[in-house]
């Protein structure tokens, strides 16, 4: 089974369980994630969201309003004397 096939076979319930495991550091049964599992879960979550066309505002890591940096920011130059 390829990674893509595995991601396609995930149910919405498993997807939510993976998100909760990443957020809490524990599986639904209370067992702590082992080293490397959080990263693998996060990769699966991102692949799931991408392949299932989850709207951007519902994806993990979404920040409403986006980045505020740019030409109109209030940056002030510091002059040392």
N, C-alpha and C positions, 0 to 999 in steps of 0.2 A: 504494500500500500504506500503510495506517495504522500508527501505532506499535503499536497493539494486535495487528494482524495480524503485524507483524514479531516482536513478543515471543512470540506463540503459535507462530511457526515456528522459534524457537530450539531447538536440540537440547540435551540435557544436557551434551554435550561442549563446545558453544559457550559455554554458561553457565559451565562450569568455566574455560574459557579466558579469559572476561571477568573472572572473579574473580581469576585469577592475574595478568592484565594490570594490574588495579587495585592488587593487592598489591605487585607488583614494579616497576610503571612501564614494563613492556616487553611487547610482543606475543610470542606463542610463538616467532616466528622471530628474536627478539632486538632488533627495532627498537623504539626508545623511543616511548612514547605522546607524541603532540603535544599542545600546549596545548588544553585543552577536552575531549580524548578521555577522560581519566580520569572527568570528571564525567558524560559521556554514557554511558560504560560502567557507572558506578555506578547511574545512573537505569535502565538496561536490566536490571541485576541485580535491583534492588528491584522493578521491574515484573514480572520473571520470577518471583521468589519469591512475590509476591502472587497472580499469576494462576495459578500452578501449585500453590498451597496447600502450599508448603514449610513444615514445622513450625518454629515460632518458634526453637527451640533449634538449628536448622540454618541459620538465616538469617545473613547478613552483619551484624556488629555486635551479635550476641546476647551478653548478659552474664549468666552463670549467677548466680542468686541475686538479680538485680535490684538496684535502688537501696536502700541501707541507710538513707537519710535518713527522718525521720519523728518521731513523738512519743517513741519509745524510744531516741533517739540520746543520746550522751554529751556534749551541748553544755554548755559551762560559760560563764557570764557573766563577762566581763572588766570589772573595776571600776578605773578610773583615779583616782588620788588626787593 
